[in-house]
Amino acid sequence: MPFANFKVPAGTVTAEQKQEIVEEATELYVRIYGERARATTLVLVEEVVDGGWGIGGHVLTAAMLADQPSSRST
């Protein structure tokens, strides 16, 4: 069974964005393994409490992420 686990800072993605993550991850596995993977693909979107994760040895918060320039175009 294909499995994807996305960990995101709590409160930073909407329900619609979570749905998009689930759909896109499922489609990725379908492209790799074929249509048979669709019914068994498990996608878990976990919200991590603010300050509950870090990178490069530094704890990050949602406020710190909000200060970063976005790489997505609107």
N, C-alpha and C positions, 0 to 999 in steps of 0.2 A: 504494500500500500504506500503510495507516495505521500510524503508528509513535509509540510513547510511550517516553520514557526517564526513568526514576525513579532519582535518585541519593540514596542513604541512607547514613548513617554506618555503617561496618562494625560488625557484631555487634549492631545495634539492632533488627533484625527477624528473626523466625524463618522457617524454610522455609515454614510454613503461611501466614504473613503475606505472604511473597513470592508464593505461589500466589494469595492473595486479591487482591493488587495486579494480577497478570496477568489474572485473571478479570474483575475490575471494570473495568479499563481496556479490555479487549476488549469487554465489554458496552456500555460507553459509546460506543465506535466503532460497534458494531452498531446502537445506538439512533439514532445520527446518520446513518450511511450505509446502514443496512439489513443484512440477513443476509449479503449478498454480502461484507461486510467481514470476517466472522469468520475465514475461512480464510487471509486475507492480513495480518491484524493482527499486528504485531511489537511486543512489549513487552519492554523491557530494564530489569532492575533491577540497578543497579550499586552495589556497596558501596565507599564512599570511605574511605580510611584515616583513623583518628582524627586530628583536627587538620588534615585535608586540605581543609577547606572553611570558609567563614565567611559572615557576613552583617553588613551595616552597617559594613564595614571591620574587623571583629574575627574572628579565628580562633575557631572553636567546637570543642569536644570533646564526646565522649559524656558525660563526667562533668558538664559544664556543662548539657547537655540534661536529665540526670537530676535536676538541681536545680530544673527548671522545673515548675510545676504542670501537670498533665495536663488537656487539654481534652476528652478522651474519658471517657465514663462507663463504669464497669465493672459 
